[in-house]
């Protein structure tokens, strides 16, 4: 018992620390919204010491590169002007180099360990923060944002940020160290050569500024085109059954080929501008290197420096040229990474979230529902979907919504769930305005069975007990029986442990829907939402699901959207939705006796 408590406390601590870390990430995006580089540095807050250790170990492990030119110059100078201690001096220089080379193995391990630990941890937390934010964003946001674009942001853009982090915290820092050490040694040896070295910096800055704007623009275009491609690839995969059934393979291939050509064209433009950038930089700095060789050779000929120093200066100048070239070569990668920082910020800074704040947490729901003069219009829509709607449902009653497609039936359900917010009027749950609720606590008392069952890859047990994994075997068996799944599950060799493939492709539509109903039983809801749960099923499957639904709705407030009017005969009330409001409202018998809109709809289905 004590061990379990300690484990629970440990898990809570980890969760709290994780939330704090994710909040640090989000705050970094908010504080530096218009500066991608500051955002990047900010998301590593709390990890700076480990990054410092990584740089320190890098400096130590990389020291042979800096010392070798000095040792080389020493040995050449000793060889060209030997004395009685020449052999000893050469051996000492060689021994120093061997020791420095050997230490590379342990220091390189610690260098990689420190920076990899930091970068991979931030990469994980960044994705986790995005996932958490996606869970908070409104349903409207998700309806408007394509899933392929979100997937690209979570996977590709975070990967680009990880690459950018490696370049800035490792490659750029190593470049800076190489340049600083090279300049330091040259400054200590010859002020004349130092000033010559310094002349290369303005050239590097000029070349960078010439290409910066073009590279950033091309990177932005390429990133957006890649997101669009991700969206269309996902659409193509979803459409394969339809495409194959109608022999439209060539049409779909041509549609996607057009998008792939756009990506290739954007990528080609990016490659060309980067190619110009790289080649011009290379020509400029290689020319400087030849000039440096001639200049130091001239100084040696004049006796102002030793012959070995020519090699040393040439090596250090080569190091500086290569490092500056590396920086210039990294600029496209950095630009791409910074663009990905902005892309991730699109999610983390999005304000379209459900407001909870200090709203009232709901501990108990009876199930009374009332609409008072409710109006709702979708953003950018010309006309409202719902106009001045009024109706009430008592706890335990079943109300069915019928009407033409697009009349607003599902919108009513989404307003009750809290996915949508009324533009005016009130929606009351047990006499309290839904706008004053903490919606997450309210939804713990709701279960939704959608028209298209949503199953995930896992076992049948995991899909049924989603959100309630600790349910007892006895209770699970009762739920399976109530959902009319007993015979089906007994026919499977692995029973409830049978794996469900992606989207439940290895199950029939009726089986998927009954699993969805069983999931609703697990929640034991006070308010049940059924959105056309039997509309796409055959007669036998519909009968089984109707039996399951009848057990499920007992003693629960139930809202049903139905197209098959025969399935709602036992509903306490039927609401005929149309023209933005309720055309008719009453029991089945009352509406049939009235011979109005419902009567006409029912006559069409007989």
N, C-alpha and C positions, 0 to 999 in steps of 0.2 A: 504493500500500500504506500509506504513511504517512498519507495523507488519510483512508483508511478507519479506521485506528487512532485518529486524532484524533477522528473522528466517533463512534466507539464509546465513547471516553473521555467525550466531551461528553454522549452519551446516558445513560451510566451516572451521570454527575454530576447530570443533570437528574432521573433516576429517584430517586437518593439524596436530593436536595433535596426532591423531591415527597413521598417517604416521611416525611422529617423534618417537613415542614409538616403532613402528615396526622396524624402522631403528636401534634403540638402541639394540633391540633383535638380529638383524642380525649382527651388529658390534660386539656384545659379542661373537657370534659364530666365527667370523673371527679372532678376537684378540686372542682367546684362543682355536684355532682349535684342539689342541692336548691334551687339559685338560678339560675333561667333567665337573669336579667339578667347575672349574673357570667359565666355560660357564654358569652353573646353577646359580651361584652367580651373574654373570654379567647381566643375563636377568631380575634380580630384581632391577637393578639400578634405583634409584629414588623412591624406595619403602622401603628403609632401615629404615627410621624413624618409619613408621607404623609397620614394623616388630619388631623394638625395643620396641614400646609400647605394642605389643602383648606379648613379652617376659617379660616385666615389670609386666603386669597384670597377666601373668602366675605365676611369682614369688610370687606375693601377694596372689593370690587365692590358691596356693599350699603350702603356709607357714604353715598351720596346720600340714601337714605331717612332717615337719622338727621340729616343736616345740613340738609335742606330745611326742617323746621319752624323752625330757628334763622334761616335766610336769610329765610324768609317773615316771621317776627316782626321781623327787622331792617328789611326793606323797608317793612312796615306802619308801624313806629315812625318811620322816616325820612320816610315820606309824610305822617304825621299831625303831625310836628314838623319841617318842612323847614328847612334852613339853606343856606349858600352852597355846600356840598360835597354836597348831596343827590343830584344826578345822578351824580357820581363814585362815591359810596358804593353807590348802587343798581347801577351797572354792575359794580363790583367784586364785590358779592354774587352777581350774575347770572353773571359770568365764572367764579367759583369753582364754582358749581353745574354749569355746562356742562362744565368740565374733569372734575369728579367723575363726571358722567353718562357722558362719553366713555370713561373708563377701564373701564367695566363690561364691554366686549366682550372684551378680552384676559384680564382677571382672572376673568371668568365661565368662559372656556375652561379655564384652569388649575385652577380650582375643580372643575369637572365632571371633568376629566381625572384629577385625583388621587383623588377619592372613587370614581369609577366603576371605575378600575383596581383599587382595593382591594376593593370590594364584589364585582365580577365574578370576581376571582381567588379570593376566599374562597368564593363560591358554587360555583365549579368544583371547588375542593379539597374542599369539604364533600360534594358529590355523589360525588367520587372516593373519599373516605374511606368513604362508605356502601357503594359498590360493592365496595370491597376487603373491608369487614367482611362483606358478604353472601357473598363467596367463602370466608370463613373459618368462617362459621356452619355448624352441623351440618346434615346432611340432614334430621334429625328436625325441626329448627326450620323449614326450608323446607316440609316436609310439613304442618306445623301452621299456618304463616302464609300467608294467601292472597296470591297474586302481585299482585292489584289493590291491596291495602293497601300492599304494599311500593312499588309504582309511585307511589302517592299520596304516600308519605313522601319518596321521592327527588325527585319533580318538584314537587308542589304545596307541600309543607311547606318545602322549601328555597327556593322562590320567595317564600313568606311570610316566611322569615327574611331574604331579600334586601330585601324591602319594609320589614321592621322595621329593618334596618340603615340603610337610607336615611332612615327617619324619625328614628332616634335620633342618628346621626352627622351628619345634615344638617339636617333639619327642627327637631329638638329643640334642637340647638346654635344654629341661627339664631334660634330663639325666645328662648333664653336671652340671646344677644347683644343682641337687640332690647330685651328687658326691662331688662338691665343698663345699656345706653346710655341708655335713656329715664329710668330711675331716677337715673342719674348726672347727667344734664343738669338734671333737676328739683331734685335735691338741691343742686346748685351754684347754682340760681336762687332757690329758695324752700323753706325747711324746712317751712313750713305746708302747702304743696301736696304736698310729699313725703310727709308723714304721712297725708294724705288718700289718696294713691295706694296707700300701704302697706296700707291697710284692706281692699283688694280680695283680698289673698292668703288670709286665713282663709276667705273665702267659697268660693274655688276649691278649697281643700283639703277643706272640708266637703262640697261637691257631689261631688267625686271619691270620697270615702270612702263616700258614700251608695250609689253605683252600682257600685263596684269589684267586689264579690263576685258580684253578679248578672251583670255583663258577662262576667267570667271563666268562670262556670259555663255561660252560654249559648254562649260561644265554644268551650268544650270539647265540649259536646254537638254543635254544628254540625260541628266538625272530625271527630269520630268518625262522624257520619252521612255525611259526604262520603267518608270512607274506605270505608264499607260500600257506598256507591253505586258507587265505582270498582270494587270487587270484583264487584258484580252486573252492571255494564256489560260487564266483560271476560267474565264467564260467558255473558252474552247473545250476545256476538259469537262465542264458541266454539260455542255451541249453535245458531247460525242454520241450518246444514245439517239438523240433527235437527228443529228447529222447523218449517222449511219442508217437510220430507219428511212430517211428520205433521199438517200444516195446523194448527199450534198457535200461529200468529202472534198471534192475539188473546189467548190465554192468557199468552204470554210478555210481550206488551205490557202486559197488566193487572198482571202480577207486578212489572215494572219501574216501572210508573206508581205503584204503591203505595209503592215506595222513594222515587221522586221527590217524591211528596207529603210523605213524612216529612222529606226535605231541605228542601222549601219551608216546611213548618211550623216546623222548627228555625230556618231563616233568618228567617222572619217574626218569631218570638219575639225573635231577636237584633236585628232591625231596630227593633222596637218599644221595647226597653229602651234602645237607642242613641238613638232618637228622643226619648224622655223626657229622657235625659241631655243631649242637645244643646240641646233647646228650653229646659229649665230654666236651663242655663248661659247661653244667649243672653239670656234675659229678665233674669237677674240682672246681667249685665255691661252690657247696654244701659241699664238703669236707673242703674247707677253712672255711665255716661258722661253722661247727662242731668244728674245731680246735680253732676258735675264741671264741666260747662259753667255751671251756675247758680252754683256756688261761686266759680269763677275770675272770672265776670262781676261778682259781688258785690265781690271783692277789687279789680278794676279800677275799679269805681264809687267805692270808698273811696280810690282813689289809691295803693293798696299795690303794684300792678303796673301796667305799661303796657298799653294796649289790644292791641298786637301780641302780648304775652305770653299773652293769653287764647287766641289761635289756637295758639301754640306748645304751651301746656299741654294744650289740648284734643287736639291732634294726637298728642302723646306719650302722653296717657292713652288715646286711641283705639288707639294702637299696643300699649300694655300689655294693654288689654282684648282686642284681637284675638289677641294672642299667647297669653294665658291661655286664651282660647276655643279656639285652635288646639291647645294642649296637651290640653285636655279632649276635643276632637274626635279627637285622635290616640290617646287611651287605648284605645278599642276595637280599633284597628289594632295597637297595641302588645300588647294582651292576646292577640289572635289570633296574632301573631308569636311571643310567648313560649310559647304553647301548642304551636306548631310546633317550637320548640326542644326541648320535652319529647318531642314525637313522634319527632324525629330521634334524640334520646338513647335511645329505646327500642331502636334498632338498634345505635348505636355503643357502648352500655353493656351490651348483651346478653352474658352470660357463656357462652352455649351454643355454644362454639367447640371445634374439634378441637385438642387439646393437642399441641403439637410440642415446645416447650421445648428441652431438650438431648437429645432422643431420637436414637437411632441412625439415621443416613442410610444407605439401602440403595443400594449401587452395583451389585449383581448379584443376580438372582433365578434359581434353577434351576427351581422350580415344584413342589416337594414341599409338599403341604397336609395337615394333620392336625387333626381336631377331637377334643379330649379332654374328655369330660364337660361339654359346653357347654350352658348354659341361657340363655335370653333371653326377656324379657317386655317388651312395650311399656309406656311410662309410662301409668298410670291404667287399664291392662288388668286384667281379673279373673283371667285365666289366662295362663301362659306359652305362647309360640308354640313354643318348642323346649325339651325337657326331656332333659338328660343325653345329648346326642348324641355319638356316637363314630364316626369313619370316617377313612380316610386315602387319599390319592391320590398316586401317584408322579409325578415330573416326566415330562411328555410323555403322560400318560394322559388319557383322556376319561371323565368321569363325568357321567351324566345323572340329573337329579332329576325324578321323576314323582310324581303324587299329586293329590288333590282340591284345588280352589281354596281358599285360606286355610290349607292344611296347613303352610306355612312354607318353601316352596321358594325363593321370592325373598328371604326373610329370610336363608336360608343364604348366598345370593350376596352380599347386602349386608354380611353379617358378614365374608366373605372380602375384599371390597373395602375394608372398614373404615368403611363408612357407619354401621354400627351396632356397638355395643360389647357384648360378652357380659356378662351379669350375673355369671356364674361359669363356671369351666372355662377352658380354653386353646385358642386357635387358633394353630397353629404353621405358619409359612412357612419351609421349609428348616430346620426344627428350632428356629426362633426365634419367641418369642411376638410376635404382631402388635402387642400393646400396648406393646412397647418400641420400635416403629419410628417414624420420621418418615414419616407416611403419604403425604405428597406425593412423597417420593423413592421409596417403594414402588410407588405408583400409576403411576409412569413406566414400569413394566414390565408394566402391565396394559392390556388393551383390553376395552371393553364394547360389545356390540351389543344394544341394548334391543329390547323387543317393538315399541314404536312408535318408528320412526327420528326423531331430532331433527336437523332441518336448519335452517340460518339463511339469511336473505336474502343472496345473493351468487352467485358462479359455482359450477358443479359442481366446478371445480378447487379453489376455496377451501374448499368443504365436505369434499372428500376429504383435502386436505392440512392440515386444521385442526390447528394445533399444530406443524406441520412445513412451513412455507412454502418452505423452501429446497431441497426435494426435487428431484432432477434429472428432466428430461423423460423420460429413458429408464426410470428407476425407476417413474415415474408410469404410463407406458404398460404396464409389466409388471404393476403392481397393478391397473390397469383390466382387463387381460386375465384376471388371476387371479380378479377379482370378477365376471366374466361381464358386464362393462359395455361391452365393445368394440363390439359391433354397435349397441347403443343410442346410444352417444356418436357413432359414425360417421354415424348417421342424422340427427344434429342439424346444422343449418347452421353454428352457431358452436362445435360440439364441446364440449370441456371448459370453454369460456368462456361457455357458455349460462347465463343467469341463472336462479337458483332463486327462485321467489316465496315468500311467507311460508308457513312450515311445509311447503315443497315441494309446494304445491297444484297446480303444473303438471306433476307427475310421478306415475306410478302407485305403488301400494304396494310392488310388487316392485322398481321402480327406486330408490325411496327406500331400501329395505332394502339393496340391493346397494351403494349409495353409502356407507351406514353400515358395511358390511362392508369396503369399500375403505379407509375411514378407519381401521379396525382393522388392516388390512395395513400401512398407513403406519407405525403405531407399532411394528411387528415385536415384539409382546408375548411374554413368557414364560408369562403366565397370561391365558387368554381366557375371557370371560364371555358366554354367549349366553342371553338371557332370552326364551324363546318367539319366536325370531327368524322363524319361518315360520308362526306360528299363524293369521295373518289373511290368508293369501295363497291364490291359486288354485293348481291343480295344476302348471301350466306354470311360473309364477313360483317355486313351491316347489322344483321340480326344478332350476331355474337357481341358486337360492340354496343348495340342498343341495350342488351341485357347487362353488360358491364356498366354502362352509363346509368341505368336505372338504379343499380346498387350504389353507384358513386354519388348520385345527386341527393340521396336520402338525407334529410335533416340539414341540408346545406343550401345556401342561397346560390342559385345557378343561373348564369347568363349564357344563352345558347344562340349562336348564329347558325341558321339552317336554310338550305335550299330545298331539301326534300321535306315538304310540309307534312307528310304522313308521319315523320319521326317526332313531331312536336305536339301530337294530339293531347298528351298528358300534361303539357305545360300549364302552370297556373294562369299565366298571362301571355298573350302574344302581342308584340309591338310591330306594326307594319311601318317600316321606315321609308320615307321618300320626300323629295322636295325640301330636304333640310330639316324635316321634323317628323312627327308621328302622324301618319295618315289615319291609322286606326289603332285601338288599344282595348284588349279584353280577352276573355277566354276563347278557346277554340269554338265551342258551341255558340257563343255570343256573336263571334265574327261571321260564322257560317250563316247564322240566322239573319244577320244584317244584310248579307248578300252584297257586300261592298268590294273593296280592293282585295282583301284576303280571299273572299269567295271566288273571285275571278282567277286569282293565282292558283288556288286549289283546283279549280275546274280544268285549268290547262295541264295539270299533272295527272289527272285521272285517266 
